[in-house]
Amino acid sequence: MVETLSQTRQPDPAPVFILVGPQMGENIGACARVMGNFGIAEMRIVAPRDGWPNDKAISMAAGSPVLDQAKLYATLGDAVADCHVLYASTGTPRNMVKPTVTAREACSRARAEIAAGQRVGTLFGAEKSGLDNDQITIADAVLALPVDPEFSSLNLAMACGVIAHEWRAGDPPPDGFKPVADRATQADLDGLYQHFHDELDRAGFFYPPEKTPLMMQNLINLFARASATEQEVRTLRGVIKALAIGRGKARVERD
């Protein structure tokens, strides 16, 4: 079962995503899905071409609670009436005297604006033509994604996904992806290094002898980069012990 946002926690305050004249229900549903993935709860839909509700949007949303809570508006003016700040996403230069920011910059600003009690909206245009100049004019800034100018047409849901990701990019990783807590201590690692040194020395690995410090330095660097846990250090020391015992048995058998 796919876990949805409503089953885990209430979303934090976030920008409102406003889809202006979206054409395909599939794209609306895909936007709702990626918004749910990144905890952006509020979608506003302005005059969708194929009407509303839309079965294709429901199917593509894959159970995202964002679609269930989406609000329908007849005009852009109605949809943004309560917004204090608007960012207009576009991949096409409009030659307007208007600040232009990246998605990362816009999200950074939006965090401060939302913290100050302002409602922030991000405008997304229709799939075929994007936002028109009149729609961009009401925005405080243009949000420009760094697409290739030779192929700048970005799918509506992809544009939502990029900006939604940037909104969450500054958050700490989910619990399941956080660094492990049982990192080995330096004393544990020093014991591992000494164990390696002693058994390698007995095996005749250090040749010529004057290169011993450099060879040990290479090994220590390798293990230091690994960020080993206590359990991993114990396992490695068990491996060294088993190899040493095995080497001893082999010598006895040859003798």
N, C-alpha and C positions, 0 to 999 in steps of 0.2 A: 504493500500500500504506500502511495506517495504521501508524505506528511505535508500538510499545508500550513501556511502561516498562522491561520486561526487556531490550529491545533497546538501550536507551540507557544506563542506569546503575542501580545498586542504590539503592533508596529510602532517604532519610534516616530516622532514628528519628521516629516520628509516633504520634499516638494510635491506639488500636484502635477501629474502628467495630463496634458490637455491635447487630445487628438482632434485636429480641426479638419472636418470633411473627410474622414477616412473612407476608403472605397470598399475594401474587402473585409468581410467578417473574419476571415482567417487571420488577417493581420491584427485586427483588434484583439482577438483571442490570444495571439502570440505575445502581444504587448502586455496583456494582463498576466500571462504566465511568467514572463521575465520580471515584471514588476513585483509579483509575489515572491519570486526567487530572492530578490534583493530588498524586500521589506518596504517597498513603496506602495502604500495602500490605496491612495486615492486617484482614480482615473475619471476624467470628464470627457465626454464624447460630444462633439459639436456636429450636428447635421450629417450623420453617416449616410453615405449614398444608398446603401442597400437596406436602410431601415433598421429598426431596433424594437425588440430583441432579435438576435441573429443566431440561428442554430449552428452555423459554421464557426462563429466566434466562441460559442459555448464548448464545442468539441475541441477546438484548438487550445483553449485555456487550460485544459487538463485539470479542472477542479480548482483553479486559482480563485481564492476568495475575492481578489480584486475585481473580477468581472461581476460577481454577485452584488458588489457595492457601487459599481460604476453608475455615474449620473449622466443623463442625457440632456442636452441643451439645444435650443433652436438656433442660437446665435453665439458668436464668439464673445460679444459684449456681455451676454448673460453669464457665460462660463467663467469669465475672469473678473466679474464685478467685485468680488471680495478679496482679490489678490492685491498685494502691495508691490510685489516685484515680479516681473515677467522676463524670462529668457526665451528667445526665439531660436530654435535649432534649424540650421540650414547648412547645406554644403555648397551653396552658390553665392559668390560675392554680390552684394546689392548696391554698392557704391553709395551707401548712406553714411551720414555723419553720426555714427553710433558706436559705442564701445563693442569690441569683439573679444570674446573670451573662449578658452578651451573648456571642455567638459569638466576637467579637474578644477580649473579656476572657478567656474560657475558653481560647482558643488561646494567648494571651500567658502565662497561668498554666501551661498544659500544656508550653510550651517550657522553662520553668524547672524544672518537675517532672521532665520527661524528662531534662533535662541533669543533674539530681541522681540519676538512676538509677532513677526510679520509672516504673512502667508505668501509663499513663493510658488509660482507656476512655471512650467516649461512647456512651450508650444511645439507641437509636431504637425507638419502639414500633410496634405493628402499624398498618396503614393505617387501619383502621376506628375504632379506639379509642385509639390511642397507648399510652403507658406507663400502667399502673395505679398507684395510690398506693403499694402495697407495693413495686413496682419502683423507684419514685422515692425511696422512703424510704432505700434503701441507698446512694444517691448522695451525694457530698460537696456538690454544688451543682446547682441547676437551671440549665440553659442555655436561655434564652428568646430566641426570634427575634422581632423587632419587626413581627409581622404585624398586619394590620388586625383588630381584635377582632370586627368584623362579618363577617369571612370569614377565620377563622384556620386552617382546615384546609389543611395543606401536604402535597403529595405526598411520600412517603418519600424518593425519590431527589432531589427538590428540596431537602429538608432536609439530606440528606447533602452535596449540592452546595454549599449556602451555607456550611456549616461547613468543608468541605474547602477552599473558596476562601479563607476567613478564615485557615486554617492556612498557606496559601501566600502570602497577601497581603503579608507582611513580607519575602519573599525578593526579591532583585534580579531584574529582568526577564531572560528568556532571551537568549542571545547575539544572536539575530537581531533583537531589539527594542531593543538597547542604543543609546544615542546614537552618532552617527557620530563617528569619530575625527579626521577631517580638517577640523575647524572652522576657518573663516577667522580669521586673526589681526586684531587691531585695525588694524595697518598696512595689511592687505589691504582692510579696510572703509573706512579713511580714503581710500585711493586711489580706491575706488569712489565715495565721496561727492563727492570733488573732481572726478572725471570727470563725474558727473551735473551738478554745479554748473556746470562750464565749458560743457558742451554746452547745457544749459537756458538759460544766460545768453546764449549765442550765438543761440539760437532765439527770444529775447525772451519767455521764459516768466515771468520775474520782473517782474511789474507789479502795482502800483507798486513801484519799486525798494526802498522802505523795508520792504516785507514779505518781502524776500529771506531774512533770518535765520529768520523763523517758518516759511516754506515749506520751507526746507532742514531745519529741525528736525523737521517732520512727516515728511519723506522719510527722515531718518536714524532716527527712531523706528520707522518701518515696517520698515526693513531690519534694525535691531537686534533686533527681535522675531522675525525669521525664522530666526535662528541659522544663517546661511548657511555652506556649506562653501567650501573654497578653489575647487573646481571651479565651484560656482554663482556665485561672485564673478567668476571668469574669463568665464563664459558671459554674465553681465549686462554686463560691460564690452565684450564682443564685440557684444552687442545695441546698446549705446549707440553704438559705433563705426559699426556698419552703418547705424543710423538717421541718424547725422550725415553719413555718406557719401551716403546716399540723398537726404537733404535738399539736399546740395550739388549732386548731379546734377540734381535737380529745378529748382534755381535756374538752372543753366546752360542747361537746356532751355527755361525760360521766357524767359531772356535771348535 
